[in-house]
Amino acid sequence: MTTTITSSQSRTGWTGADKLHGFRFGCDGLCSAHKAMTLAGINSRSTLERRVKDAGIRKGSGPNGHTAVYCRRSITEYIARCAANEV
């Protein structure tokens, strides 16, 4: 998936991954692995990790630096791609 960044989006502080995906990590909130699996309709943690690698669900570190968190917007976009049979 390729997303075009408009000049209004090209702000300082965006990471390469933010530019690639077209939105900042966590812009619509973050969620735990359990919540991410529930939202995406995924039944196992290993499937969730495969979707992180293959389908663009974005994973990062929580505020304490140890807890894995998932970007809600990337999950929403993953669901939309599944509905359109693009995944």
N, C-alpha and C positions, 0 to 999 in steps of 0.2 A: 504494500500500500504506500503510495506516495502522496504527501500532503504539501501543498504550496503555502509558503509563509508570506503573508502580506507585509507591507512596510510597517503597518501599525502593530503587527505582532513581533517584529524583529527588535525586541528590546534587549538591553543588556541583562545579564543574569540567566538567560535561557541556556540550558545545556544543549549539547549536540543531540541528545535523545529527545529533548523537548522540541527542538526544531524539526527533527525527523517526523515526530508524531503530530506536530502542529498544535500542541497544547502543553502547558506546564504540568509536571507531575503533581498530582494532588489538587488540581484546580477545582475539582468538584467534590473534594473530600477524599479521605483515605479509609480503608477498612481492613479488618483482620483477615486472616486466611479463611476462617470459618465463614465470615460474612461474604467474602469474595466467592467462595464455593457455592453458597446459597444463591447469591445474585446471578451467577453464571450458569447455574444448574449443573454443577460439576460435583461428582460423588466422592472423589478421593483427592488427597493432597498431591499424589504423584501426577494425576491428570492436570491439576492446577499448575504444577511446575512445568509440565509439557506445554501448556497454553502460554505460560510466560515466555518460553523459548520460541515457540512456533507461531503463536497467534496474536502476539502484541499486547497481552495483558502485562501491565507495567508493575514491577515489584521494586520496593525500596526498603530503607531502614526507617523504623519509627523514631520518635523523639529521643528515646534512650540509646539509640544506635544498635540495639540488639534484636528488637522485635521486627519481624517482617511485616510490612504493610503493602497494600495493593491500591492502585489508583482507580477510583470509582469510574472516572470518565473512560479509561481504557477498557474497563469491564463493560460499560454501556456500549461502547463501539464494537467490542467483541460480540455482544448479543445481537447488535444490528447486522453485523457481517454474517452471523449464523442464520439469522432470519432471511437474509438475501442469498444464502447458500454460497458465500464467498470464503468460508473457512473450511 
